[in-house]
């Protein structure tokens, strides 16, 4: 009999934690997972207040454009509005929120069934580290009184994710974060978004599409720092064109509630009146109250847990994966990291090598309107890494918009290492960019060259075929 209660105790029920717990249990390990189910619920940020609800709202916002665009394809909506144009459908915000909540509840149940079906012991409570092999669990008893349990585990995995960060300033108590925005009541006719990362840009696009008057402030020179520069400028221009009041080199001094709404004083003078102010100014590792100091767990400047290539901390029995390590904040990355930990804890599957995680050529999408899809090196990073590169670029109006009346344009870009002819960067702004780029990411992981792209027959007529028909490089 083992001296420990569990072989693996997972703290955190997000994507990485659930994956590690389920896969370890399926291999016969005794596994426990603790998540405070009254907060986010199983599935973590992605399922509850991140990727899934965000994309559902993005779909909702796109319908507004589709209604308008359908007029160019001959659709009519009957009665005319006062301006003489066909009256279009209106958004029922309460219905959207209720349907989203129902779907998230269904997904929470799916995660619960997967865990319990694999044999994982699931605890509803807040867990904290109490030693190299100890976990304390704070719970609520049936009568509402606080309870506490102690467990031991051969290995502990911390997968508590990240949490929104709001800086300190006068009026901070009036703002909301991405955790709150899905259930705003009432629907904000005027929304101020502060920040320039992908979360800020996504919600600015989404609520602009849903019907809010959206103002977005960013202190930097251009939004989406870290993405390809040309992509950044292109999508910012498209957002402005669609109606987002994007203001760069702009910041907030203070916020006060008035009879007319929230009055936001801006740096350099001026003000904005808003019904809601969304702060999307970054996320920090969710480590508060975890007891990491009790075992001397090494942490970085933002509190992130420091791990090695196999996600082991400086305490050999404790691992960490996902956003709590502040490496690459993407759900599929956390899933890949979790599988590495399972092999480290239990050994590799018979006949197979232990899994490793690579952060090169990780594809991602940004659900702005239009979408961004990207994989590999930006043009600037490729020049620094490979020296001589060749860039191919194509900008055009998608076939759909030749009749829709929309002025939206699409941008596609390939970055090629000149010495090897390998495609090392692929970037797109346009409809369904994420769906398109996912397939090309496979080719790039396999080392596809520009010659391979050129020899591939395109599917016509599609936007995606442009990636295999670009022949003329951009002149430096």
C-alpha positions, 0 to 999 in steps of 0.5 A, spaced: 500 500 500 502 507 498 504 511 504 500 517 500 492 518 499 493 519 492 498 518 487 497 525 484 493 531 487 491 536 481 489 543 484 485 547 479 479 544 474 481 548 468 483 545 461 490 543 463 488 540 470 482 536 467 486 533 462 492 531 467 487 528 472 483 524 467 489 521 463 493 519 469 487 516 472 485 512 466 492 509 466 491 507 473 493 512 478 489 514 484 488 521 482 484 527 486 482 534 483 480 540 487 476 546 484 471 551 487 465 549 483 461 555 485 466 560 482 468 558 475 466 551 475 470 545 471 473 547 465 476 553 468 477 560 464 476 557 457 470 554 458 466 559 463 469 566 462 474 565 456 474 562 449 467 558 449 463 564 451 467 569 447 466 565 441 459 564 442 458 572 443 462 573 437 458 569 432 452 573 435 455 579 433 457 577 426 449 576 425 448 583 425 453 584 419 450 578 416 443 581 416 446 587 413 450 584 408 444 579 406 441 585 402 446 585 397 444 578 395 437 579 394 434 578 401 428 583 404 426 584 411 419 587 409 417 593 413 422 599 412 425 603 418 424 611 418 430 612 414 427 608 408 431 602 409 429 595 411 428 594 418 433 589 421 432 584 427 434 586 434 438 583 439 435 580 445 441 580 450 437 576 455 436 570 450 443 570 448 446 570 456 441 565 458 443 560 452 450 561 453 449 560 460 445 553 458 451 551 454 456 553 459 452 549 464 452 543 459 460 543 458 461 543 466 457 537 466 461 534 460 467 535 464 465 532 471 462 526 467 469 525 464 473 526 470 468 521 474 468 516 469 475 516 469 475 514 476 478 521 479 476 523 486 473 530 485 473 535 491 469 542 491 473 546 495 479 551 495 486 547 495 492 549 498 499 546 498 501 544 505 508 541 504 512 537 499 506 532 499 501 535 503 494 538 500 489 542 505 482 543 502 477 548 505 470 546 504 463 548 506 459 543 510 452 541 508 449 546 514 453 552 511 459 552 516 466 551 514 470 545 513 477 542 512 480 536 510 488 534 509 490 529 504 497 527 502 499 525 495 506 523 491 505 528 486 502 535 486 500 539 480 498 546 480 493 548 474 490 554 477 490 558 471 490 566 471 486 572 473 485 579 470 489 584 472 486 591 474 491 597 476 490 601 482 487 608 480 481 613 482 475 609 480 477 602 480 471 600 483 467 602 477 470 597 472 469 590 470 473 585 467 472 579 462 470 575 468 464 580 468 462 582 461 458 576 459 452 577 464 452 585 464 445 588 466 443 592 462 446 591 455 451 597 455 449 602 449 456 605 451 462 601 452 469 603 454 474 598 453 481 599 456 487 595 453 490 593 447 491 586 447 487 580 444 482 580 449 481 588 449 480 587 441 476 581 441 471 584 446 471 591 442 469 588 436 464 583 439 460 589 443 461 593 437 458 588 432 452 587 438 450 594 437 454 598 443 458 604 441 465 602 443 471 606 445 477 603 446 483 606 449 491 603 449 497 607 451 501 604 446 503 606 439 499 600 436 494 594 439 496 587 439 503 587 441 507 581 439 503 580 433 506 581 426 506 589 425 503 589 418 497 584 421 497 589 427 496 595 423 491 592 418 486 589 423 486 596 427 484 599 421 479 594 419 476 595 426 476 603 426 472 602 419 467 597 422 465 603 428 470 602 433 473 608 436 480 606 437 484 611 440 492 610 441 497 613 446 491 614 450 490 612 458 485 613 464 486 618 469 480 617 473 473 614 473 467 617 477 460 615 477 455 621 474 447 621 473 449 620 465 454 614 466 461 613 468 465 619 467 472 617 464 477 622 465 483 621 460 490 623 460 492 629 456 485 632 457 478 630 455 473 625 457 469 619 455 462 617 458 460 610 458 455 605 461 460 600 463 468 600 463 472 594 461 479 593 463 483 588 459 490 590 461 493 583 462 492 577 466 497 575 472 498 568 475 492 565 480 497 564 486 493 567 491 492 563 497 495 557 494 501 556 500 506 556 495 511 560 500 510 554 505 514 549 501 519 555 498 516 554 491 520 559 486 516 564 483 517 570 478 516 577 478 508 576 477 508 570 481 508 565 476 511 558 478 517 557 475 518 550 472 523 546 468 522 543 461 518 538 464 514 542 468 517 540 475 518 546 480 524 547 484 520 542 489 521 535 486 514 533 487 510 539 485 509 540 478 505 546 474 502 547 468 498 552 464 497 560 465 499 559 472 506 559 469 505 565 465 509 562 459 504 561 453 497 563 455 493 558 450 488 552 452 491 547 447 498 549 450 496 547 457 493 541 454 499 539 451 503 541 458 499 536 462 500 530 457 508 531 459 506 531 466 502 525 466 508 522 462 513 524 468 509 522 473 507 515 471 512 514 466 511 514 458 506 509 455 509 502 453 513 502 447 512 510 446 517 515 448 516 520 453 512 526 451 515 533 450 512 540 449 514 545 443 512 552 443 515 553 436 509 554 430 503 554 435 497 557 431 493 561 435 487 566 433 484 572 435 476 573 434 476 580 432 472 582 426 475 580 422 479 574 425 486 574 425 489 567 424 497 566 425 502 561 426 510 561 426 514 567 426 513 575 425 516 578 419 521 582 424 522 575 429 524 572 422 529 577 420 532 577 427 532 569 427 534 567 420 537 573 417 535 573 409 527 572 408 522 572 403 515 575 404 509 574 400 503 578 401 496 578 398 490 583 400 484 583 397 476 583 398 473 577 399 468 574 394 462 574 399 463 582 399 463 583 392 455 583 393 455 584 400 456 592 400 461 591 406 468 594 405 472 589 409 478 586 406 482 580 407 490 580 408 494 574 407 502 573 409 507 568 408 514 569 411 520 564 408 527 563 410 530 564 404 536 559 405 532 553 406 525 555 403 521 553 409 515 557 410 516 560 417 511 565 418 503 565 416 499 570 418 491 572 416 486 577 417 479 575 414 473 571 415 474 564 419 482 565 419 483 561 425 479 555 421 484 556 415 490 557 419 489 551 423 490 546 417 496 550 414 499 549 421 500 542 420 504 543 414 509 548 417 510 543 423 512 538 418 517 543 415 513 545 408 517 549 404 514 555 399 515 550 393 511 545 397 506 551 398 506 552 390 505 545 388 499 544 392 493 545 388 488 550 391 480 550 392 477 554 388 473 559 389 476 560 397 480 565 400 485 559 403 487 558 396 491 565 396 496 561 401 498 556 395 498 561 389 502 567 392 508 567 387 511 574 387 515 576 393 514 583 396 520 587 394 524 590 400 
